[in-house]
Amino acid sequence: MEVANIYDPEMYTLFEAYYRTSQDTKYVARHCFGAVWAYYKSNCGSQFGLDYWEAKLEEKVEDIHC
C-alpha cells in the first residue's frame, strides 16, 4: 500500500479488525516484515497493529535469510 501511495488510515483500521480472528498458519517472515515496514513507512495504523506484526515477525525470525 505504501508503494502505491495509499496513505489511508481507515484501510489499516479495517485490516486490524481481522487480526484478532485470523488464522495465521500461512504467514512467513517476509509477510510479517512487509507489514512492519508498511506501518513504519506510512505512519498509519494503530499501535496494536504494529505490535501484532512485530510479534509475528519475532515468531518467524528463523525464516529470515542473510
PDB file of N, H, CA, C and O in Angstrom:
ATOM      1  N   MET A   1       0.820  -1.187   0.000  1.00  0.00           N
ATOM      2  CA  MET A   1       0.000   0.000   0.000  1.00  0.00           C
ATOM      3  C   MET A   1       0.863   1.249   0.000  1.00  0.00           C
ATOM      4  O   MET A   1       0.548   2.234  -0.668  1.00  0.00           O
ATOM      5  N   GLU A   2       1.929   1.203   0.736  1.00  0.00           N
ATOM      6  H   GLU A   2       2.185   0.403   1.279  1.00  0.00           H
ATOM      7  CA  GLU A   2       2.802   2.378   0.783  1.00  0.00           C
ATOM      8  C   GLU A   2       3.461   2.611  -0.563  1.00  0.00           C
ATOM      9  O   GLU A   2       3.608   3.759  -0.981  1.00  0.00           O
ATOM     10  N   VAL A   3       3.861   1.553  -1.251  1.00  0.00           N
ATOM     11  H   VAL A   3       3.741   0.620  -0.911  1.00  0.00           H
ATOM     12  CA  VAL A   3       4.496   1.680  -2.559  1.00  0.00           C
ATOM     13  C   VAL A   3       3.530   2.306  -3.562  1.00  0.00           C
ATOM     14  O   VAL A   3       3.949   3.049  -4.450  1.00  0.00           O
ATOM     15  N   ALA A   4       2.234   2.008  -3.423  1.00  0.00           N
ATOM     16  H   ALA A   4       1.893   1.404  -2.702  1.00  0.00           H
ATOM     17  CA  ALA A   4       1.221   2.554  -4.323  1.00  0.00           C
ATOM     18  C   ALA A   4       0.706   3.912  -3.851  1.00  0.00           C
ATOM     19  O   ALA A   4      -0.274   4.428  -4.389  1.00  0.00           O
ATOM     20  N   ASN A   5       1.365   4.492  -2.846  1.00  0.00           N
ATOM     21  H   ASN A   5       2.161   4.073  -2.409  1.00  0.00           H
ATOM     22  CA  ASN A   5       0.978   5.793  -2.289  1.00  0.00           C
ATOM     23  C   ASN A   5      -0.444   5.808  -1.739  1.00  0.00           C
ATOM     24  O   ASN A   5      -1.172   6.787  -1.902  1.00  0.00           O
ATOM     25  N   ILE A   6      -0.830   4.718  -1.089  1.00  0.00           N
ATOM     26  H   ILE A   6      -0.239   3.923  -0.957  1.00  0.00           H
ATOM     27  CA  ILE A   6      -2.128   4.652  -0.422  1.00  0.00           C
ATOM     28  C   ILE A   6      -1.888   4.926   1.055  1.00  0.00           C
ATOM     29  O   ILE A   6      -1.483   4.037   1.804  1.00  0.00           O
ATOM     30  N   TYR A   7      -2.136   6.138   1.458  1.00  0.00           N
ATOM     31  H   TYR A   7      -2.466   6.860   0.850  1.00  0.00           H
ATOM     32  CA  TYR A   7      -1.940   6.539   2.851  1.00  0.00           C
ATOM     33  C   TYR A   7      -3.312   6.777   3.483  1.00  0.00           C
ATOM     34  O   TYR A   7      -3.647   7.900   3.858  1.00  0.00           O
ATOM     35  N   ASP A   8      -4.087   5.723   3.593  1.00  0.00           N
ATOM     36  H   ASP A   8      -3.816   4.810   3.288  1.00  0.00           H
ATOM     37  CA  ASP A   8      -5.440   5.816   4.137  1.00  0.00           C
ATOM     38  C   ASP A   8      -5.482   5.101   5.480  1.00  0.00           C
ATOM     39  O   ASP A   8      -5.483   3.871   5.515  1.00  0.00           O
ATOM     40  N   PRO A   9      -5.516   5.836   6.580  1.00  0.00           N
ATOM     41  CA  PRO A   9      -5.539   5.192   7.900  1.00  0.00           C
ATOM     42  C   PRO A   9      -6.731   4.255   8.081  1.00  0.00           C
ATOM     43  O   PRO A   9      -6.641   3.280   8.828  1.00  0.00           O
ATOM     44  N   GLU A  10      -7.828   4.537   7.415  1.00  0.00           N
ATOM     45  H   GLU A  10      -7.901   5.329   6.809  1.00  0.00           H
ATOM     46  CA  GLU A  10      -9.011   3.672   7.533  1.00  0.00           C
ATOM     47  C   GLU A  10      -8.736   2.279   6.979  1.00  0.00           C
ATOM     48  O   GLU A  10      -9.289   1.299   7.478  1.00  0.00           O
ATOM     49  N   MET A  11      -7.901   2.177   5.972  1.00  0.00           N
ATOM     50  H   MET A  11      -7.452   2.973   5.568  1.00  0.00           H
ATOM     51  CA  MET A  11      -7.535   0.882   5.399  1.00  0.00           C
ATOM     52  C   MET A  11      -6.848   0.018   6.455  1.00  0.00           C
ATOM     53  O   MET A  11      -7.147  -1.168   6.589  1.00  0.00           O
ATOM     54  N   TYR A  12      -5.932   0.619   7.197  1.00  0.00           N
ATOM     55  H   TYR A  12      -5.689   1.583   7.088  1.00  0.00           H
ATOM     56  CA  TYR A  12      -5.247  -0.118   8.262  1.00  0.00           C
ATOM     57  C   TYR A  12      -6.227  -0.529   9.355  1.00  0.00           C
ATOM     58  O   TYR A  12      -6.146  -1.639   9.879  1.00  0.00           O
ATOM     59  N   THR A  13      -7.151   0.364   9.696  1.00  0.00           N
ATOM     60  H   THR A  13      -7.217   1.266   9.270  1.00  0.00           H
ATOM     61  CA  THR A  13      -8.150   0.060  10.722  1.00  0.00           C
ATOM     62  C   THR A  13      -9.010  -1.122  10.308  1.00  0.00           C
ATOM     63  O   THR A  13      -9.333  -1.974  11.136  1.00  0.00           O
ATOM     64  N   LEU A  14      -9.378  -1.184   9.053  1.00  0.00           N
ATOM     65  H   LEU A  14      -9.115  -0.493   8.380  1.00  0.00           H
ATOM     66  CA  LEU A  14     -10.187  -2.309   8.564  1.00  0.00           C
ATOM     67  C   LEU A  14      -9.400  -3.617   8.624  1.00  0.00           C
ATOM     68  O   LEU A  14      -9.951  -4.654   8.994  1.00  0.00           O
ATOM     69  N   PHE A  15      -8.126  -3.577   8.266  1.00  0.00           N
ATOM     70  H   PHE A  15      -7.678  -2.735   7.966  1.00  0.00           H
ATOM     71  CA  PHE A  15      -7.291  -4.778   8.378  1.00  0.00           C
ATOM     72  C   PHE A  15      -7.154  -5.218   9.830  1.00  0.00           C
ATOM     73  O   PHE A  15      -7.253  -6.405  10.140  1.00  0.00           O
ATOM     74  N   GLU A  16      -6.929  -4.262  10.707  1.00  0.00           N
ATOM     75  H   GLU A  16      -6.849  -3.298  10.456  1.00  0.00           H
ATOM     76  CA  GLU A  16      -6.690  -4.581  12.118  1.00  0.00           C
ATOM     77  C   GLU A  16      -7.894  -5.241  12.776  1.00  0.00           C
ATOM     78  O   GLU A  16      -7.732  -5.971  13.753  1.00  0.00           O
ATOM     79  N   ALA A  17      -9.082  -5.003  12.270  1.00  0.00           N
ATOM     80  H   ALA A  17      -9.214  -4.410  11.476  1.00  0.00           H
ATOM     81  CA  ALA A  17     -10.277  -5.646  12.821  1.00  0.00           C
ATOM     82  C   ALA A  17     -10.215  -7.158  12.660  1.00  0.00           C
ATOM     83  O   ALA A  17     -10.820  -7.885  13.448  1.00  0.00           O
ATOM     84  N   TYR A  18      -9.497  -7.644  11.657  1.00  0.00           N
ATOM     85  H   TYR A  18      -9.005  -7.054  11.017  1.00  0.00           H
ATOM     86  CA  TYR A  18      -9.406  -9.082  11.394  1.00  0.00           C
ATOM     87  C   TYR A  18      -8.216  -9.759  12.075  1.00  0.00           C
ATOM     88  O   TYR A  18      -8.138 -10.988  12.088  1.00  0.00           O
ATOM     89  N   TYR A  19      -7.310  -9.001  12.628  1.00  0.00           N
ATOM     90  H   TYR A  19      -7.373  -8.003  12.618  1.00  0.00           H
ATOM     91  CA  TYR A  19      -6.108  -9.595  13.229  1.00  0.00           C
ATOM     92  C   TYR A  19      -6.442 -10.533  14.380  1.00  0.00           C
ATOM     93  O   TYR A  19      -5.813 -11.581  14.524  1.00  0.00           O
ATOM     94  N   ARG A  20      -7.411 -10.178  15.192  1.00  0.00           N
ATOM     95  H   ARG A  20      -7.922  -9.327  15.075  1.00  0.00           H
ATOM     96  CA  ARG A  20      -7.745 -10.993  16.363  1.00  0.00           C
ATOM     97  C   ARG A  20      -8.370 -12.325  15.981  1.00  0.00           C
ATOM     98  O   ARG A  20      -8.270 -13.291  16.737  1.00  0.00           O
ATOM     99  N   THR A  21      -9.010 -12.391  14.830  1.00  0.00           N
ATOM    100  H   THR A  21      -9.091 -11.606  14.216  1.00  0.00           H
ATOM    101  CA  THR A  21      -9.714 -13.611  14.432  1.00  0.00           C
ATOM    102  C   THR A  21      -9.006 -14.392  13.333  1.00  0.00           C
ATOM    103  O   THR A  21      -9.448 -15.484  12.978  1.00  0.00           O
ATOM    104  N   SER A  22      -7.926 -13.860  12.792  1.00  0.00           N
ATOM    105  H   SER A  22      -7.567 -12.972  13.081  1.00  0.00           H
ATOM    106  CA  SER A  22      -7.276 -14.522  11.656  1.00  0.00           C
ATOM    107  C   SER A  22      -6.526 -15.775  12.085  1.00  0.00           C
ATOM    108  O   SER A  22      -5.992 -15.852  13.191  1.00  0.00           O
ATOM    109  N   GLN A  23      -6.500 -16.729  11.208  1.00  0.00           N
ATOM    110  H   GLN A  23      -6.934 -16.667  10.310  1.00  0.00           H
ATOM    111  CA  GLN A  23      -5.698 -17.927  11.402  1.00  0.00           C
ATOM    112  C   GLN A  23      -4.394 -17.703  10.649  1.00  0.00           C
ATOM    113  O   GLN A  23      -4.378 -17.693   9.418  1.00  0.00           O
ATOM    114  N   ASP A  24      -3.320 -17.526  11.373  1.00  0.00           N
ATOM    115  H   ASP A  24      -3.333 -17.534  12.372  1.00  0.00           H
ATOM    116  CA  ASP A  24      -2.056 -17.106  10.777  1.00  0.00           C
ATOM    117  C   ASP A  24      -1.154 -18.277  10.399  1.00  0.00           C
ATOM    118  O   ASP A  24       0.056 -18.217  10.616  1.00  0.00           O
ATOM    119  N   THR A  25      -1.718 -19.324   9.844  1.00  0.00           N
ATOM    120  H   THR A  25      -2.701 -19.372   9.668  1.00  0.00           H
ATOM    121  CA  THR A  25      -0.924 -20.508   9.524  1.00  0.00           C
ATOM    122  C   THR A  25      -0.072 -20.332   8.271  1.00  0.00           C
ATOM    123  O   THR A  25       0.854 -21.114   8.055  1.00  0.00           O
ATOM    124  N   LYS A  26      -0.349 -19.351   7.458  1.00  0.00           N
ATOM    125  H   LYS A  26      -1.101 -18.716   7.634  1.00  0.00           H
ATOM    126  CA  LYS A  26       0.374 -19.201   6.195  1.00  0.00           C
ATOM    127  C   LYS A  26       1.340 -18.019   6.176  1.00  0.00           C
ATOM    128  O   LYS A  26       1.942 -17.741   5.139  1.00  0.00           O
ATOM    129  N   TYR A  27       1.500 -17.319   7.297  1.00  0.00           N
ATOM    130  H   TYR A  27       1.011 -17.545   8.140  1.00  0.00           H
ATOM    131  CA  TYR A  27       2.436 -16.204   7.335  1.00  0.00           C
ATOM    132  C   TYR A  27       3.866 -16.725   7.331  1.00  0.00           C
ATOM    133  O   TYR A  27       4.179 -17.738   7.955  1.00  0.00           O
ATOM    134  N   VAL A  28       4.717 -16.017   6.620  1.00  0.00           N
ATOM    135  H   VAL A  28       4.463 -15.194   6.113  1.00  0.00           H
ATOM    136  CA  VAL A  28       6.155 -16.274   6.673  1.00  0.00           C
ATOM    137  C   VAL A  28       6.832 -14.957   7.046  1.00  0.00           C
ATOM    138  O   VAL A  28       6.174 -13.919   7.130  1.00  0.00           O
ATOM    139  N   ALA A  29       8.128 -14.999   7.267  1.00  0.00           N
ATOM    140  H   ALA A  29       8.662 -15.841   7.199  1.00  0.00           H
ATOM    141  CA  ALA A  29       8.853 -13.822   7.742  1.00  0.00           C
ATOM    142  C   ALA A  29       8.714 -12.642   6.781  1.00  0.00           C
ATOM    143  O   ALA A  29       8.603 -11.502   7.234  1.00  0.00           O
ATOM    144  N   ARG A  30       8.717 -12.879   5.486  1.00  0.00           N
ATOM    145  H   ARG A  30       8.808 -13.804   5.119  1.00  0.00           H
ATOM    146  CA  ARG A  30       8.640 -11.747   4.546  1.00  0.00           C
ATOM    147  C   ARG A  30       7.295 -11.043   4.606  1.00  0.00           C
ATOM    148  O   ARG A  30       7.237  -9.829   4.409  1.00  0.00           O
ATOM    149  N   HIS A  31       6.199 -11.774   4.876  1.00  0.00           N
ATOM    150  H   HIS A  31       6.247 -12.760   5.036  1.00  0.00           H
ATOM    151  CA  HIS A  31       4.898 -11.136   5.057  1.00  0.00           C
ATOM    152  C   HIS A  31       4.910 -10.247   6.290  1.00  0.00           C
ATOM    153  O   HIS A  31       4.452  -9.105   6.254  1.00  0.00           O
ATOM    154  N   CYS A  32       5.438 -10.784   7.376  1.00  0.00           N
ATOM    155  H   CYS A  32       5.810 -11.712   7.405  1.00  0.00           H
ATOM    156  CA  CYS A  32       5.481 -10.044   8.638  1.00  0.00           C
ATOM    157  C   CYS A  32       6.377  -8.815   8.524  1.00  0.00           C
ATOM    158  O   CYS A  32       6.014  -7.734   8.988  1.00  0.00           O
ATOM    159  N   PHE A  33       7.546  -8.978   7.909  1.00  0.00           N
ATOM    160  H   PHE A  33       7.842  -9.856   7.533  1.00  0.00           H
ATOM    161  CA  PHE A  33       8.444  -7.841   7.748  1.00  0.00           C
ATOM    162  C   PHE A  33       7.815  -6.785   6.844  1.00  0.00           C
ATOM    163  O   PHE A  33       7.933  -5.591   7.116  1.00  0.00           O
ATOM    164  N   GLY A  34       7.157  -7.207   5.787  1.00  0.00           N
ATOM    165  H   GLY A  34       7.061  -8.178   5.566  1.00  0.00           H
ATOM    166  CA  GLY A  34       6.492  -6.253   4.894  1.00  0.00           C
ATOM    167  C   GLY A  34       5.436  -5.443   5.617  1.00  0.00           C
ATOM    168  O   GLY A  34       5.298  -4.243   5.381  1.00  0.00           O
ATOM    169  N   ALA A  35       4.688  -6.096   6.502  1.00  0.00           N
ATOM    170  H   ALA A  35       4.801  -7.071   6.694  1.00  0.00           H
ATOM    171  CA  ALA A  35       3.667  -5.387   7.265  1.00  0.00           C
ATOM    172  C   ALA A  35       4.299  -4.397   8.238  1.00  0.00           C
ATOM    173  O   ALA A  35       3.830  -3.265   8.361  1.00  0.00           O
ATOM    174  N   VAL A  36       5.350  -4.808   8.925  1.00  0.00           N
ATOM    175  H   VAL A  36       5.731  -5.727   8.826  1.00  0.00           H
ATOM    176  CA  VAL A  36       6.040  -3.900   9.856  1.00  0.00           C
ATOM    177  C   VAL A  36       6.612  -2.709   9.097  1.00  0.00           C
ATOM    178  O   VAL A  36       6.490  -1.569   9.544  1.00  0.00           O
ATOM    179  N   TRP A  37       7.233  -2.969   7.958  1.00  0.00           N
ATOM    180  H   TRP A  37       7.333  -3.895   7.595  1.00  0.00           H
ATOM    181  CA  TRP A  37       7.810  -1.894   7.146  1.00  0.00           C
ATOM    182  C   TRP A  37       6.727  -0.917   6.695  1.00  0.00           C
ATOM    183  O   TRP A  37       6.929   0.297   6.739  1.00  0.00           O
ATOM    184  N   ALA A  38       5.585  -1.439   6.265  1.00  0.00           N
ATOM    185  H   ALA A  38       5.422  -2.425   6.230  1.00  0.00           H
ATOM    186  CA  ALA A  38       4.493  -0.576   5.804  1.00  0.00           C
ATOM    187  C   ALA A  38       3.955   0.292   6.939  1.00  0.00           C
ATOM    188  O   ALA A  38       3.638   1.462   6.729  1.00  0.00           O
ATOM    189  N   TYR A  39       3.852  -0.279   8.145  1.00  0.00           N
ATOM    190  H   TYR A  39       4.110  -1.230   8.315  1.00  0.00           H
ATOM    191  CA  TYR A  39       3.392   0.516   9.282  1.00  0.00           C
ATOM    192  C   TYR A  39       4.340   1.674   9.556  1.00  0.00           C
ATOM    193  O   TYR A  39       3.895   2.805   9.750  1.00  0.00           O
ATOM    194  N   TYR A  40       5.632   1.405   9.574  1.00  0.00           N
ATOM    195  H   TYR A  40       5.993   0.486   9.416  1.00  0.00           H
ATOM    196  CA  TYR A  40       6.602   2.462   9.855  1.00  0.00           C
ATOM    197  C   TYR A  40       6.673   3.470   8.711  1.00  0.00           C
ATOM    198  O   TYR A  40       6.714   4.677   8.950  1.00  0.00           O
ATOM    199  N   LYS A  41       6.689   2.989   7.486  1.00  0.00           N
ATOM    200  H   LYS A  41       6.656   2.008   7.292  1.00  0.00           H
ATOM    201  CA  LYS A  41       6.863   3.871   6.327  1.00  0.00           C
ATOM    202  C   LYS A  41       5.652   4.777   6.113  1.00  0.00           C
ATOM    203  O   LYS A  41       5.813   5.952   5.784  1.00  0.00           O
ATOM    204  N   SER A  42       4.449   4.249   6.294  1.00  0.00           N
ATOM    205  H   SER A  42       4.318   3.295   6.562  1.00  0.00           H
ATOM    206  CA  SER A  42       3.244   5.030   6.022  1.00  0.00           C
ATOM    207  C   SER A  42       2.798   5.869   7.209  1.00  0.00           C
ATOM    208  O   SER A  42       2.065   6.845   7.048  1.00  0.00           O
ATOM    209  N   ASN A  43       3.245   5.485   8.409  1.00  0.00           N
ATOM    210  H   ASN A  43       3.841   4.692   8.540  1.00  0.00           H
ATOM    211  CA  ASN A  43       2.826   6.175   9.629  1.00  0.00           C
ATOM    212  C   ASN A  43       1.312   6.120   9.806  1.00  0.00           C
ATOM    213  O   ASN A  43       0.710   7.061  10.323  1.00  0.00           O
ATOM    214  N   CYS A  44       0.701   5.030   9.381  1.00  0.00           N
ATOM    215  H   CYS A  44       1.189   4.266   8.961  1.00  0.00           H
ATOM    216  CA  CYS A  44      -0.733   4.810   9.544  1.00  0.00           C
ATOM    217  C   CYS A  44      -0.936   3.597  10.451  1.00  0.00           C
ATOM    218  O   CYS A  44       0.018   2.888  10.772  1.00  0.00           O
ATOM    219  N   GLY A  45      -2.148   3.371  10.850  1.00  0.00           N
ATOM    220  H   GLY A  45      -2.923   3.947  10.589  1.00  0.00           H
ATOM    221  CA  GLY A  45      -2.454   2.220  11.686  1.00  0.00           C
ATOM    222  C   GLY A  45      -2.312   2.540  13.151  1.00  0.00           C
ATOM    223  O   GLY A  45      -1.999   3.666  13.537  1.00  0.00           O
ATOM    224  N   SER A  46      -2.549   1.528  13.960  1.00  0.00           N
ATOM    225  H   SER A  46      -2.803   0.613  13.647  1.00  0.00           H
ATOM    226  CA  SER A  46      -2.511   1.716  15.408  1.00  0.00           C
ATOM    227  C   SER A  46      -1.315   0.987  16.014  1.00  0.00           C
ATOM    228  O   SER A  46      -0.643   0.200  15.349  1.00  0.00           O
ATOM    229  N   GLN A  47      -1.073   1.263  17.271  1.00  0.00           N
ATOM    230  H   GLN A  47      -1.620   1.902  17.812  1.00  0.00           H
ATOM    231  CA  GLN A  47      -0.001   0.572  17.983  1.00  0.00           C
ATOM    232  C   GLN A  47      -0.304  -0.914  18.083  1.00  0.00           C
ATOM    233  O   GLN A  47       0.614  -1.734  18.047  1.00  0.00           O
ATOM    234  N   PHE A  48      -1.578  -1.273  18.209  1.00  0.00           N
ATOM    235  H   PHE A  48      -2.323  -0.607  18.239  1.00  0.00           H
ATOM    236  CA  PHE A  48      -1.966  -2.679  18.265  1.00  0.00           C
ATOM    237  C   PHE A  48      -1.521  -3.413  16.994  1.00  0.00           C
ATOM    238  O   PHE A  48      -0.943  -4.498  17.071  1.00  0.00           O
ATOM    239  N   GLY A  49      -1.789  -2.826  15.839  1.00  0.00           N
ATOM    240  H   GLY A  49      -2.259  -1.945  15.776  1.00  0.00           H
ATOM    241  CA  GLY A  49      -1.414  -3.459  14.583  1.00  0.00           C
ATOM    242  C   GLY A  49       0.086  -3.620  14.443  1.00  0.00           C
ATOM    243  O   GLY A  49       0.564  -4.664  14.000  1.00  0.00           O
ATOM    244  N   LEU A  50       0.821  -2.602  14.815  1.00  0.00           N
ATOM    245  H   LEU A  50       0.432  -1.754  15.175  1.00  0.00           H
ATOM    246  CA  LEU A  50       2.279  -2.673  14.749  1.00  0.00           C
ATOM    247  C   LEU A  50       2.807  -3.735  15.705  1.00  0.00           C
ATOM    248  O   LEU A  50       3.682  -4.519  15.340  1.00  0.00           O
ATOM    249  N   ASP A  51       2.286  -3.763  16.917  1.00  0.00           N
ATOM    250  H   ASP A  51       1.575  -3.125  17.213  1.00  0.00           H
ATOM    251  CA  ASP A  51       2.705  -4.780  17.888  1.00  0.00           C
ATOM    252  C   ASP A  51       2.373  -6.188  17.395  1.00  0.00           C
ATOM    253  O   ASP A  51       3.152  -7.121  17.589  1.00  0.00           O
ATOM    254  N   TYR A  52       1.215  -6.334  16.758  1.00  0.00           N
ATOM    255  H   TYR A  52       0.582  -5.576  16.600  1.00  0.00           H
ATOM    256  CA  TYR A  52       0.795  -7.633  16.223  1.00  0.00           C
ATOM    257  C   TYR A  52       1.822  -8.149  15.217  1.00  0.00           C
ATOM    258  O   TYR A  52       2.274  -9.289  15.319  1.00  0.00           O
ATOM    259  N   TRP A  53       2.191  -7.309  14.243  1.00  0.00           N
ATOM    260  H   TRP A  53       1.824  -6.383  14.160  1.00  0.00           H
ATOM    261  CA  TRP A  53       3.114  -7.747  13.206  1.00  0.00           C
ATOM    262  C   TRP A  53       4.531  -7.920  13.727  1.00  0.00           C
ATOM    263  O   TRP A  53       5.249  -8.804  13.262  1.00  0.00           O
ATOM    264  N   GLU A  54       4.950  -7.096  14.682  1.00  0.00           N
ATOM    265  H   GLU A  54       4.367  -6.377  15.060  1.00  0.00           H
ATOM    266  CA  GLU A  54       6.274  -7.288  15.270  1.00  0.00           C
ATOM    267  C   GLU A  54       6.352  -8.615  16.020  1.00  0.00           C
ATOM    268  O   GLU A  54       7.373  -9.302  15.967  1.00  0.00           O
ATOM    269  N   ALA A  55       5.278  -8.976  16.717  1.00  0.00           N
ATOM    270  H   ALA A  55       4.449  -8.418  16.761  1.00  0.00           H
ATOM    271  CA  ALA A  55       5.250 -10.264  17.429  1.00  0.00           C
ATOM    272  C   ALA A  55       5.289 -11.428  16.440  1.00  0.00           C
ATOM    273  O   ALA A  55       5.977 -12.422  16.669  1.00  0.00           O
ATOM    274  N   LYS A  56       4.549 -11.299  15.342  1.00  0.00           N
ATOM    275  H   LYS A  56       3.989 -10.491  15.156  1.00  0.00           H
ATOM    276  CA  LYS A  56       4.558 -12.359  14.321  1.00  0.00           C
ATOM    277  C   LYS A  56       5.938 -12.484  13.690  1.00  0.00           C
ATOM    278  O   LYS A  56       6.394 -13.592  13.406  1.00  0.00           O
ATOM    279  N   LEU A  57       6.604 -11.358  13.469  1.00  0.00           N
ATOM    280  H   LEU A  57       6.234 -10.458  13.700  1.00  0.00           H
ATOM    281  CA  LEU A  57       7.952 -11.388  12.905  1.00  0.00           C
ATOM    282  C   LEU A  57       8.919 -12.080  13.858  1.00  0.00           C
ATOM    283  O   LEU A  57       9.774 -12.848  13.420  1.00  0.00           O
ATOM    284  N   GLU A  58       8.795 -11.820  15.137  1.00  0.00           N
ATOM    285  H   GLU A  58       8.099 -11.196  15.493  1.00  0.00           H
ATOM    286  CA  GLU A  58       9.648 -12.491  16.117  1.00  0.00           C
ATOM    287  C   GLU A  58       9.406 -14.004  16.121  1.00  0.00           C
ATOM    288  O   GLU A  58      10.343 -14.781  16.304  1.00  0.00           O
ATOM    289  N   GLU A  59       8.142 -14.425  15.919  1.00  0.00           N
ATOM    290  H   GLU A  59       7.381 -13.794  15.770  1.00  0.00           H
ATOM    291  CA  GLU A  59       7.835 -15.846  15.862  1.00  0.00           C
ATOM    292  C   GLU A  59       8.459 -16.513  14.632  1.00  0.00           C
ATOM    293  O   GLU A  59       8.853 -17.678  14.687  1.00  0.00           O
ATOM    294  N   LYS A  60       8.545 -15.783  13.545  1.00  0.00           N
ATOM    295  H   LYS A  60       8.225 -14.837  13.500  1.00  0.00           H
ATOM    296  CA  LYS A  60       9.010 -16.324  12.262  1.00  0.00           C
ATOM    297  C   LYS A  60      10.457 -15.977  11.954  1.00  0.00           C
ATOM    298  O   LYS A  60      10.899 -16.166  10.820  1.00  0.00           O
ATOM    299  N   VAL A  61      11.206 -15.475  12.926  1.00  0.00           N
ATOM    300  H   VAL A  61      10.847 -15.321  13.847  1.00  0.00           H
ATOM    301  CA  VAL A  61      12.556 -14.986  12.686  1.00  0.00           C
ATOM    302  C   VAL A  61      13.473 -16.055  12.100  1.00  0.00           C
ATOM    303  O   VAL A  61      14.432 -15.718  11.405  1.00  0.00           O
ATOM    304  N   GLU A  62      13.210 -17.314  12.357  1.00  0.00           N
ATOM    305  H   GLU A  62      12.431 -17.588  12.921  1.00  0.00           H
ATOM    306  CA  GLU A  62      14.070 -18.379  11.828  1.00  0.00           C
ATOM    307  C   GLU A  62      13.987 -18.487  10.297  1.00  0.00           C
ATOM    308  O   GLU A  62      14.850 -19.100   9.670  1.00  0.00           O
ATOM    309  N   ASP A  63      12.943 -17.888   9.699  1.00  0.00           N
ATOM    310  H   ASP A  63      12.242 -17.390  10.209  1.00  0.00           H
ATOM    311  CA  ASP A  63      12.797 -17.935   8.234  1.00  0.00           C
ATOM    312  C   ASP A  63      13.586 -16.847   7.517  1.00  0.00           C
ATOM    313  O   ASP A  63      13.681 -16.868   6.290  1.00  0.00           O
ATOM    314  N   ILE A  64      14.154 -15.896   8.256  1.00  0.00           N
ATOM    315  H   ILE A  64      14.076 -15.878   9.253  1.00  0.00           H
ATOM    316  CA  ILE A  64      14.880 -14.785   7.640  1.00  0.00           C
ATOM    317  C   ILE A  64      16.249 -15.272   7.177  1.00  0.00           C
ATOM    318  O   ILE A  64      16.985 -15.919   7.923  1.00  0.00           O
ATOM    319  N   HIS A  65      16.570 -14.943   5.923  1.00  0.00           N
ATOM    320  H   HIS A  65      15.973 -14.418   5.318  1.00  0.00           H
ATOM    321  CA  HIS A  65      17.845 -15.361   5.339  1.00  0.00           C
ATOM    322  C   HIS A  65      18.774 -14.172   5.237  1.00  0.00           C
ATOM    323  O   HIS A  65      18.332 -13.041   5.039  1.00  0.00           O
ATOM    324  N   CYS A  66      20.051 -14.429   5.370  1.00  0.00           N
ATOM    325  H   CYS A  66      20.411 -15.349   5.531  1.00  0.00           H
ATOM    326  CA  CYS A  66      21.059 -13.360   5.221  1.00  0.00           C
ATOM    327  C   CYS A  66      21.739 -13.453   3.878  1.00  0.00           C
ATOM    328  O   CYS A  66      22.613 -12.643   3.571  1.00  0.00           O
TER     329      CYS A  66
END
